[in-house]
Amino acid sequence: MNAPRSAWLFLAPALVVLGVFFLLPVLAALVLSLTDYDLYALADIRNLRFVGFGNYWELLHRPLFWSALGHTVYFVAVGVPLSMGASLGAALLLNSPLARCKPLFRTALFAPVVTTVVAVAVIWRYLFNTKYGMANHVLGLLGIHPVDWLGDPHWAMPTIILFAVWKNFGYNMIIFLAGLQAIPPDLYEAARIDGASSWRQFRHITLPMLKPTLLMVAILTVSGYFQLFAEPYVMTEGGPLQSTVSVLYLMYDEGFKWWNLGSASAVAFLLFLLMFAVTVLMLKLSRRGEHPDGGPA
């Protein structure tokens, strides 16, 4: 048996699994988005009609879709820099030679990532409760009036962003920590001999050497934050006044509350196109300032 045939033989089980559990559902959802598949079609498939791009056209003329898109973009634009900043800061602290009990702190900071989103979100609802939450209790000690964190449209999304950053930054912290540990120590030693300050070492050694890691973390974080659902679903149920309805939350409502499965599939593919466009843009921006051979300018 020749090598290519052997390679395809070993790849076949994984390809079959990907085809059955990923490719086929994606194609089915794409076909579904071109129909008016709803509760009536569930009862009798003869009620199913092909509407082409009608679902997409209707969504683009729907104020709630643009409102949900705005909430999602706001969540990504604010949450991603905060999450990456917290992750990189924690990784730098853990990578410092002055740090003690590194395994303990690494485990403690990573613990929120492996906890159940629903369980932790319920706890945060109590922490930010208007009447007896710990957050308002601390504000009261400082002489500040209580804030309706989850009941005020101006504060609901920032509270969810704070929760998401706390919940997810530990995952990126581990990736950054691995990237920092891969930087040769000789570079820092040479910089110290030349009299470079800590800030100059960070700016001219750490950041350039972490550029591939930063790009990967940025793409992963942006993709994850665009799929905002569990946090508003548990903490605010899309309120108040639909101020925390995300695109994925809208898809859930369309598909499993109103049973407009065709429209829900169209929402999913519009979100995919947005995420794909943002990812391509990030890749193009990351390649600016590089030589054709891939090195820095």
Rosetta blueprint (number, residue, H / E / L):
1 M L
2 N L
3 A H
4 P H
5 R H
6 S H
7 A H
8 W H
9 L H
10 F H
11 L H
12 A H
13 P H
14 A H
15 L H
16 V H
17 V H
18 L H
19 G H
20 V H
21 F H
22 F H
23 L H
24 L H
25 P H
26 V H
27 L H
28 A H
29 A H
30 L H
31 V H
32 L H
33 S L
34 L L
35 T E
36 D L
37 Y L
38 D L
39 L H
40 Y H
41 A H
42 L H
43 A H
44 D L
45 I H
46 R H
47 N H
48 L L
49 R L
50 F E
51 V L
52 G L
53 F L
54 G H
55 N H
56 Y H
57 W H
58 E H
59 L H
60 L H
61 H L
62 R L
63 P H
64 L H
65 F H
66 W H
67 S H
68 A H
69 L H
70 G H
71 H H
72 T H
73 V H
74 Y H
75 F H
76 V H
77 A H
78 V H
79 G H
80 V H
81 P H
82 L H
83 S H
84 M H
85 G H
86 A H
87 S H
88 L H
89 G H
90 A H
91 A H
92 L H
93 L H
94 L H
95 N H
96 S L
97 P L
98 L L
99 A L
100 R L
101 C L
102 K H
103 P H
104 L H
105 F H
106 R H
107 T H
108 A H
109 L H
110 F H
111 A H
112 P H
113 V H
114 V H
115 T L
116 T L
117 V H
118 V H
119 A H
120 V H
121 A H
122 V H
123 I H
124 W H
125 R H
126 Y H
127 L H
128 F L
129 N L
130 T L
131 K L
132 Y L
133 G L
134 M H
135 A H
136 N H
137 H H
138 V H
139 L H
140 G H
141 L H
142 L L
143 G L
144 I L
145 H L
146 P L
147 V L
148 D L
149 W L
150 L L
151 G L
152 D L
153 P H
154 H H
155 W H
156 A H
157 M H
158 P H
159 T H
160 I H
161 I H
162 L H
163 F H
164 A H
165 V H
166 W H
167 K H
168 N H
169 F H
170 G H
171 Y H
172 N H
173 M H
174 I H
175 I H
176 F H
177 L H
178 A H
179 G H
180 L H
181 Q H
182 A L
183 I L
184 P L
185 P H
186 D H
187 L H
188 Y H
189 E H
190 A H
191 A H
192 R H
193 I H
194 D L
195 G L
196 A L
197 S L
198 S H
199 W H
200 R H
201 Q H
202 F H
203 R H
204 H H
205 I H
206 T H
207 L H
208 P H
209 M H
210 L L
211 K H
212 P H
213 T H
214 L H
215 L H
216 M H
217 V H
218 A H
219 I H
220 L H
221 T H
222 V H
223 S H
224 G H
225 Y H
226 F H
227 Q L
228 L L
229 F L
230 A H
231 E H
232 P H
233 Y H
234 V H
235 M H
236 T L
237 E L
238 G L
239 G L
240 P L
241 L L
242 Q L
243 S L
244 T L
245 V L
246 S L
247 V H
248 L H
249 Y H
250 L H
251 M H
252 Y H
253 D H
254 E H
255 G H
256 F H
257 K H
258 W L
259 W L
260 N L
261 L H
262 G H
263 S H
264 A H
265 S H
266 A H
267 V H
268 A H
269 F H
270 L H
271 L H
272 F H
273 L H
274 L H
275 M H
276 F H
277 A H
278 V H
279 T H
280 V H
281 L H
282 M H
283 L H
284 K H
285 L H
286 S H
287 R L
288 R L
289 G L
290 E E
291 H L
292 P L
293 D L
294 G L
295 G L
296 P E
297 A L
